[in-house]
Amino acid sequence: MPYIKTRDDTEIFYRDWGPPEAQPIMFHHGWPLTADDWDNQMLFFLSEGYRVIAADRRGHGRSQETWTGNDMDTYAADTDDLVKALNLTNVVHVGHSTGGGVVARYVAQHGGGRAAKAVLIGAVPPLMLKTEDNPDGIPLAVFDDFRKQLSDSRARFFLDVPSGPFFGFNRDHVETVEAMVHNWWRQGMMGSAKAHYDCIAAFSETDFTEDLKAIKVPTLIMHGDDDQIVPLDLSARKAASLVEGSVLKIYEGLPHGMCTTHPDRINPDLLDFIRG
């Protein structure tokens, strides 16, 4: 399996499929998942002639876990190290949920000259947490409960999330797809409980406002209006107002995990944006 070593000697697992000379698309997964979460998109874009790359974030999946570094600055630096190790240019960065935060910070702080476009899907920016400056955010007690559930029984928690709000399977009109639930659980349990615990603070407490203002590449923001994990009005609508020239595309009735539940709708829209 391919790995790179980051600037702090952490081993990061990645997949790299397709012609080396083709335009690269790099996919950034959500919490607490892995590069495997992008299988559908990677196969789709591979068939369209692109080079597709996805990595497991440190402490997730097959990448090395570290005692420190489970924060957005380090995740963005790890991305920078991978891009440079593979000598990638003209890269389209696609991030889901927590991965959208990584994309925002990477493109804003490291992507100059190498990033071509950015896509944020169900992404956490600009800020999830309720603060004095973000009064309509989510109270800290909600994220503290996430930490408690993870500590009490990560295996149980990692079944409850995909069985319910992540894919919208708690909605009366939605039929549960057990294979999706099991695959989500499998990916989550591959990683480090410590990294997953720390990453809750990373995705909930990081303020990406200045990162979003600093993004100067074409940016597409995609969000389901039935996203129960990252509410639309708290995230995508605000992010679109901060990224100059961005395009906001809202999907009626779709959940947080819409790349998995509805790739037939998401993939063509991604392709149109990347080709455009």
MOZI-V115685 format. One record per pair of residues at least 6 apart in sequence whose C-alpha atoms are under 8 Angstrom apart, sorted by sequence separation. I is the first residue (numbers start at 1). J is the second residue. D is the distance in whole Angstrom. If there is no record, write none. Layout:
i->I j->J d->D
i->I j->J d->D
This chain:
i->5 j->11 d->5
i->6 j->12 d->7
i->29 j->35 d->6
i->45 j->51 d->8
i->46 j->52 d->6
i->56 j->62 d->6
i->57 j->63 d->6
i->58 j->64 d->6
i->59 j->65 d->4
i->69 j->75 d->8
i->83 j->89 d->8
i->94 j->100 d->7
i->95 j->101 d->7
i->130 j->136 d->6
i->131 j->137 d->7
i->163 j->169 d->6
i->164 j->170 d->5
i->168 j->174 d->7
i->169 j->175 d->6
i->225 j->231 d->8
i->226 j->232 d->8
i->240 j->246 d->6
i->4 j->11 d->6
i->5 j->12 d->6
i->28 j->35 d->7
i->45 j->52 d->7
i->56 j->63 d->6
i->58 j->65 d->6
i->59 j->66 d->6
i->95 j->102 d->7
i->127 j->134 d->8
i->130 j->137 d->4
i->150 j->157 d->6
i->162 j->169 d->8
i->163 j->170 d->7
i->164 j->171 d->8
i->169 j->176 d->5
i->225 j->232 d->6
i->240 j->247 d->7
i->259 j->266 d->6
i->3 j->11 d->6
i->4 j->12 d->5
i->27 j->35 d->8
i->29 j->37 d->7
i->58 j->66 d->7
i->95 j->103 d->6
i->107 j->115 d->7
i->129 j->137 d->5
i->130 j->138 d->5
i->149 j->157 d->6
i->224 j->232 d->7
i->240 j->248 d->6
i->258 j->266 d->8
i->259 j->267 d->8
i->3 j->12 d->5
i->4 j->13 d->7
i->29 j->38 d->7
i->94 j->103 d->7
i->128 j->137 d->6
i->129 j->138 d->5
i->130 j->139 d->5
i->223 j->232 d->7
i->3 j->13 d->5
i->4 j->14 d->8
i->42 j->52 d->6
i->93 j->103 d->6
i->127 j->137 d->7
i->128 j->138 d->6
i->129 j->139 d->6
i->130 j->140 d->7
i->2 j->13 d->6
i->3 j->14 d->6
i->27 j->38 d->7
i->42 j->53 d->8
i->59 j->70 d->8
i->107 j->118 d->8
i->129 j->140 d->6
i->237 j->248 d->8
i->1 j->13 d->7
i->2 j->14 d->6
i->58 j->70 d->7
i->236 j->248 d->7
i->1 j->14 d->8
i->2 j->15 d->7
i->163 j->176 d->7
i->223 j->236 d->7
i->104 j->118 d->8
i->222 j->236 d->7
i->103 j->118 d->7
i->221 j->236 d->7
i->38 j->54 d->8
i->103 j->119 d->8
i->104 j->120 d->8
i->58 j->75 d->8
i->103 j->120 d->8
i->57 j->75 d->7
i->162 j->180 d->8
i->163 j->181 d->6
i->221 j->239 d->8
i->35 j->54 d->5
i->100 j->119 d->8
i->162 j->181 d->5
i->221 j->240 d->7
i->15 j->35 d->8
i->35 j->55 d->5
i->100 j->120 d->5
i->14 j->35 d->7
i->34 j->55 d->7
i->35 j->56 d->5
i->100 j->121 d->6
i->104 j->125 d->8
i->34 j->56 d->5
i->93 j->115 d->7
i->100 j->122 d->8
i->101 j->123 d->6
i->159 j->181 d->7
i->162 j->184 d->7
i->33 j->56 d->8
i->34 j->57 d->7
i->90 j->113 d->8
i->91 j->114 d->6
i->92 j->115 d->6
i->93 j->116 d->8
i->97 j->120 d->8
i->100 j->123 d->5
i->101 j->124 d->6
i->159 j->182 d->8
i->162 j->185 d->8
i->89 j->113 d->7
i->90 j->114 d->5
i->91 j->115 d->5
i->92 j->116 d->5
i->93 j->117 d->6
i->94 j->118 d->6
i->95 j->119 d->6
i->96 j->120 d->6
i->97 j->121 d->6
i->99 j->123 d->7
i->100 j->124 d->6
i->101 j->125 d->6
i->219 j->243 d->8
i->25 j->50 d->7
i->27 j->52 d->8
i->29 j->54 d->8
i->89 j->114 d->4
i->90 j->115 d->5
i->91 j->116 d->5
i->92 j->117 d->5
i->93 j->118 d->5
i->94 j->119 d->5
i->95 j->120 d->5
i->96 j->121 d->5
i->97 j->122 d->5
i->98 j->123 d->6
i->100 j->125 d->7
i->221 j->246 d->7
i->223 j->248 d->8
i->225 j->250 d->6
i->24 j->50 d->6
i->25 j->51 d->6
i->26 j->52 d->6
i->27 j->53 d->6
i->28 j->54 d->6
i->34 j->60 d->6
i->35 j->61 d->8
i->76 j->102 d->6
i->80 j->106 d->7
i->88 j->114 d->7
i->89 j->115 d->7
i->90 j->116 d->5
i->91 j->117 d->7
i->92 j->118 d->6
i->93 j->119 d->6
i->94 j->120 d->6
i->95 j->121 d->6
i->96 j->122 d->6
i->97 j->123 d->4
i->98 j->124 d->6
i->158 j->184 d->8
i->159 j->185 d->6
i->219 j->245 d->7
i->220 j->246 d->6
i->221 j->247 d->6
i->222 j->248 d->6
i->223 j->249 d->7
i->224 j->250 d->6
i->225 j->251 d->6
i->226 j->252 d->7
i->230 j->256 d->7
i->22 j->49 d->7
i->23 j->50 d->6
i->24 j->51 d->5
i->25 j->52 d->5
i->26 j->53 d->5
i->27 j->54 d->5
i->28 j->55 d->7
i->29 j->56 d->8
i->33 j->60 d->7
i->34 j->61 d->5
i->75 j->102 d->6
i->76 j->103 d->7
i->79 j->106 d->7
i->89 j->116 d->8
i->92 j->119 d->8
i->94 j->121 d->8
i->96 j->123 d->6
i->97 j->124 d->5
i->158 j->185 d->5
i->212 j->239 d->7
i->216 j->243 d->8
i->218 j->245 d->7
i->219 j->246 d->5
i->220 j->247 d->5
i->221 j->248 d->5
i->222 j->249 d->5
i->223 j->250 d->5
i->224 j->251 d->5
i->225 j->252 d->5
i->226 j->253 d->5
i->227 j->254 d->7
i->228 j->255 d->7
i->229 j->256 d->6
i->18 j->46 d->6
i->22 j->50 d->5
i->23 j->51 d->6
i->24 j->52 d->6
i->25 j->53 d->6
i->26 j->54 d->6
i->27 j->55 d->8
i->29 j->57 d->8
i->32 j->60 d->7
i->33 j->61 d->7
i->95 j->123 d->7
i->215 j->243 d->6
i->216 j->244 d->7
i->218 j->246 d->6
i->219 j->247 d->6
i->220 j->248 d->6
i->221 j->249 d->6
i->222 j->250 d->6
i->223 j->251 d->6
i->224 j->252 d->6
i->225 j->253 d->6
i->226 j->254 d->5
i->227 j->255 d->4
i->228 j->256 d->7
i->17 j->46 d->7
i->22 j->51 d->5
i->24 j->53 d->7
i->72 j->101 d->7
i->76 j->105 d->6
i->77 j->106 d->7
i->213 j->242 d->5
i->214 j->243 d->8
i->215 j->244 d->7
i->220 j->249 d->7
i->222 j->251 d->8
i->224 j->253 d->6
i->225 j->254 d->6
i->226 j->255 d->5
i->227 j->256 d->5
i->19 j->49 d->8
i->21 j->51 d->8
i->72 j->102 d->6
i->76 j->106 d->5
i->80 j->110 d->6
i->155 j->185 d->8
i->158 j->188 d->7
i->209 j->239 d->8
i->212 j->242 d->6
i->213 j->243 d->5
i->224 j->254 d->5
i->225 j->255 d->7
i->226 j->256 d->7
i->18 j->49 d->7
i->19 j->50 d->7
i->20 j->51 d->7
i->80 j->111 d->8
i->158 j->189 d->8
i->212 j->243 d->5
i->213 j->244 d->7
i->223 j->254 d->8
i->224 j->255 d->5
i->18 j->50 d->6
i->19 j->51 d->6
i->73 j->105 d->7
i->224 j->256 d->6
i->18 j->51 d->4
i->72 j->105 d->7
i->77 j->110 d->8
i->209 j->242 d->7
i->223 j->256 d->8
i->17 j->51 d->6
i->18 j->52 d->6
i->76 j->110 d->8
i->155 j->189 d->7
i->224 j->258 d->7
i->16 j->51 d->7
i->17 j->52 d->5
i->154 j->189 d->8
i->16 j->52 d->6
i->17 j->53 d->6
i->15 j->52 d->8
i->16 j->53 d->5
i->15 j->53 d->5
i->16 j->54 d->7
i->14 j->53 d->7
i->15 j->54 d->5
i->154 j->193 d->8
i->14 j->54 d->6
i->15 j->55 d->6
i->14 j->55 d->4
i->13 j->55 d->6
i->14 j->56 d->6
i->12 j->55 d->7
i->13 j->56 d->6
i->150 j->193 d->8
i->12 j->56 d->7
i->13 j->57 d->8
i->12 j->57 d->7
i->12 j->58 d->6
i->151 j->197 d->8
i->11 j->58 d->8
i->150 j->197 d->7
i->10 j->58 d->8
i->13 j->62 d->6
i->12 j->62 d->8
i->13 j->63 d->5
i->147 j->197 d->6
i->12 j->63 d->5
i->11 j->63 d->6
i->12 j->64 d->6
i->11 j->64 d->5
i->147 j->200 d->7
i->220 j->273 d->7
i->10 j->64 d->6
i->146 j->200 d->8
i->10 j->65 d->8
i->10 j->66 d->8
i->143 j->200 d->7
i->143 j->201 d->8
i->168 j->226 d->8
i->168 j->227 d->8
i->168 j->228 d->8
i->143 j->204 d->7
i->166 j->227 d->8
i->165 j->227 d->8
i->166 j->228 d->7
i->165 j->228 d->6
i->166 j->229 d->6
i->24 j->88 d->7
i->165 j->229 d->7
i->24 j->89 d->8
i->26 j->91 d->7
i->28 j->93 d->8
i->30 j->95 d->8
i->24 j->90 d->7
i->25 j->91 d->6
i->26 j->92 d->6
i->27 j->93 d->6
i->28 j->94 d->6
i->29 j->95 d->6
i->30 j->96 d->5
i->31 j->97 d->7
i->23 j->90 d->7
i->24 j->91 d->5
i->25 j->92 d->5
i->26 j->93 d->5
i->27 j->94 d->5
i->28 j->95 d->4
i->29 j->96 d->6
i->30 j->97 d->5
i->31 j->98 d->6
i->23 j->91 d->7
i->24 j->92 d->6
i->25 j->93 d->6
i->26 j->94 d->6
i->27 j->95 d->6
i->28 j->96 d->6
i->29 j->97 d->7
i->30 j->98 d->5
i->31 j->99 d->8
i->25 j->94 d->7
i->29 j->98 d->7
i->30 j->99 d->5
i->29 j->99 d->5
i->30 j->100 d->8
i->7 j->78 d->8
i->28 j->99 d->5
i->6 j->78 d->6
i->28 j->100 d->7
i->7 j->81 d->7
i->28 j->102 d->7
i->6 j->81 d->6
i->28 j->103 d->7
i->128 j->203 d->8
i->129 j->204 d->5
i->6 j->82 d->8
i->128 j->204 d->5
i->129 j->205 d->6
i->127 j->204 d->7
i->128 j->205 d->7
i->4 j->82 d->7
i->127 j->205 d->7
i->128 j->206 d->8
i->124 j->203 d->7
i->127 j->206 d->6
i->124 j->204 d->7
i->127 j->207 d->5
i->180 j->260 d->8
i->4 j->85 d->7
i->126 j->207 d->6
i->127 j->208 d->6
i->125 j->207 d->7
i->126 j->208 d->5
i->127 j->209 d->7
i->125 j->208 d->6
i->126 j->209 d->5
i->125 j->209 d->7
i->126 j->212 d->7
i->168 j->254 d->8
i->125 j->212 d->8
i->168 j->255 d->5
i->167 j->255 d->6
i->168 j->256 d->8
i->166 j->255 d->7
i->167 j->256 d->6
i->165 j->255 d->8
i->166 j->256 d->5
i->167 j->257 d->5
i->165 j->256 d->8
i->166 j->257 d->6
i->167 j->258 d->7
i->167 j->261 d->7
i->137 j->234 d->7
i->136 j->234 d->7
i->118 j->217 d->7
i->120 j->219 d->8
i->117 j->217 d->5
i->118 j->218 d->6
i->119 j->219 d->6
i->120 j->220 d->6
i->121 j->221 d->6
i->122 j->222 d->6
i->123 j->223 d->8
i->116 j->217 d->6
i->117 j->218 d->5
i->118 j->219 d->5
i->119 j->220 d->5
i->120 j->221 d->5
i->121 j->222 d->5
i->122 j->223 d->5
i->101 j->203 d->7
i->109 j->211 d->7
i->115 j->217 d->7
i->116 j->218 d->7
i->117 j->219 d->6
i->118 j->220 d->6
i->119 j->221 d->6
i->120 j->222 d->6
i->121 j->223 d->6
i->122 j->224 d->7
i->128 j->230 d->8
i->105 j->208 d->7
i->108 j->211 d->5
i->119 j->222 d->8
i->104 j->208 d->7
i->108 j->212 d->7
i->98 j->203 d->6
i->122 j->227 d->7
i->105 j->211 d->6
i->108 j->214 d->5
i->124 j->230 d->6
i->128 j->234 d->7
i->101 j->208 d->7
i->104 j->211 d->6
i->105 j->212 d->8
i->108 j->215 d->5
i->123 j->230 d->7
i->127 j->234 d->8
i->128 j->235 d->7
i->104 j->212 d->6
i->107 j->215 d->6
i->108 j->216 d->8
i->122 j->230 d->6
i->127 j->235 d->7
i->126 j->235 d->6
i->122 j->232 d->8
i->125 j->235 d->6
i->104 j->215 d->7
i->124 j->235 d->6
i->125 j->236 d->7
i->123 j->235 d->7
i->126 j->238 d->7
i->123 j->236 d->7
i->126 j->239 d->6
i->122 j->236 d->7
i->125 j->239 d->6
i->70 j->195 d->6
i->61 j->187 d->6
i->61 j->188 d->7
i->65 j->192 d->7
i->67 j->194 d->8
i->71 j->198 d->8
i->60 j->188 d->8
i->62 j->190 d->7
i->67 j->195 d->8
i->70 j->198 d->6
i->71 j->199 d->7
i->61 j->190 d->5
i->62 j->191 d->7
i->66 j->195 d->8
i->70 j->199 d->6
i->60 j->190 d->7
i->61 j->191 d->5
i->65 j->195 d->7
i->71 j->201 d->8
i->72 j->202 d->6
i->60 j->191 d->4
i->61 j->192 d->8
i->71 j->202 d->5
i->72 j->203 d->8
i->59 j->191 d->6
i->60 j->192 d->6
i->70 j->202 d->7
i->59 j->192 d->5
i->97 j->230 d->8
i->72 j->206 d->7
i->122 j->256 d->6
i->59 j->194 d->8
i->60 j->195 d->7
i->122 j->257 d->8
i->59 j->195 d->5
i->60 j->196 d->8
i->58 j->195 d->8
i->59 j->196 d->7
i->37 j->184 d->8
i->33 j->184 d->7
i->36 j->187 d->8
i->34 j->187 d->6
i->33 j->187 d->5
i->34 j->188 d->8
i->32 j->187 d->7
i->33 j->188 d->5
i->32 j->188 d->5
i->117 j->274 d->8
i->33 j->191 d->8
i->32 j->191 d->8
i->32 j->196 d->6
i->31 j->196 d->7
i->31 j->199 d->8
i->92 j->274 d->7
i->41 j->259 d->8
i->40 j->260 d->8
i->41 j->263 d->7
i->37 j->260 d->8
i->40 j->263 d->7
i->44 j->267 d->7
i->41 j->267 d->7
i->45 j->271 d->8
